[in-house]
Amino acid sequence: MSITDTSPDFATRPSSSQEWIERARQVAAVLATDAVQRDRAGRTPHAEVQLLKDAGLVTLLGPEEHGGAGETWSTAYRVTREVARGDGSIGQLLGYHYLWAWAARLVGTPEQIEEVERLYTTGNLFFGGAVNPRDDDLVITDEGEELVFRGRKSFSTGSKVSDLTVLEGVLARGDRRVGAVIEEAYRSGAIYDSWSEYFNNDVWMKAFETCGVDMDFYTTRQRSLDEVFPCDFIDAGVTKEFLIREWNCAVNEQVTPNCRQRCSGCGAKSFGSGVCYETVKG
């Protein structure tokens, strides 16, 4: 029996947060019927994502004026939790979708936010994302009418079932000059920026301009493996040589064994504690 055979009738749209949570429980019940079998088969979850769309959960955070539910993150968290009770993998996909659907509010202009939210809400579109800290930053090049992303990401959550995929050029590996930018942004009112209602992208752009710091130096150039990074003076146990090996493994799609299976010589053993010194019980 397939998911389409067991899906309930979603003709009636929920009108409250509690009803949306109940809708998520209905979805979870459907997913739970064959979650183990699907996981073992390793099938791409096209039908499962369509179930999320049919249930209205994909546009839960979408603006009401575009046909979304206009719900809060509190409801989205609880909906994600309920879906994950039925199938943890689909719960993860849904949680990431909500994150990427909201990402424009963190970094976009009002016009960009309006366009992204209108696009995905009216189209009932599902987000995937190729954003992870293990891989090197993508190089972003402005080629006139389009931005071109060049590079490699070792995994992309939900890419095979997504209608839209988020790519990221991160402001990372900041040095002392970026420290000056952070202080300038703080003095200009940037505080509690993890909450979208406090984040103001214009403040940060102005701070970069005021401090004379070029963002492209951090976001749009390829770094060599022998570059001295601002964090190199920090001893976190794990060596830079190991991180370089891990980066090469990611590029070559090679998996590093779990520490309990085989030591990979990361350097953390120098601390004299942790998993390096666990006694494996037979």
Number of C-alpha atoms within 10 A of each C-alpha: 7 11 17 12 8 13 16 16 8 13 9 7 12 16 9 12 18 13 12 23 22 15 22 26 20 18 28 25 19 23 25 17 16 15 17 12 11 14 14 8 9 9 9 13 17 11 13 18 20 17 21 20 16 17 24 21 26 26 28 24 21 26 17 13 11 17 16 21 23 14 17 12 14 9 17 21 13 16 26 24 21 22 29 23 18 22 24 19 15 22 19 16 24 26 20 19 25 23 16 20 25 18 15 19 20 17 16 15 14 10 9 13 18 15 13 17 21 18 14 20 24 15 13 20 16 27 23 25 21 17 21 15 9 13 19 18 25 21 20 19 15 10 8 7 6 8 10 12 16 13 12 14 19 17 15 15 19 24 17 12 19 18 14 17 19 17 17 15 16 16 14 11 11 13 12 9 13 20 11 17 21 17 13 19 23 16 12 13 14 19 13 11 14 9 9 14 10 13 18 19 17 13 17 20 13 15 23 19 13 13 16 12 15 12 14 13 12 20 20 19 13 15 15 7 11 7 8 10 13 11 11 11 8 8 10 13 12 15 15 16 13 14 13 13 14 19 18 13 15 19 15 10 12 12 9 14 10 9 12 12 8 10 14 13 12 17 16 16 15 11 11 9 10 9 13 16 10 9 8 7 4 3
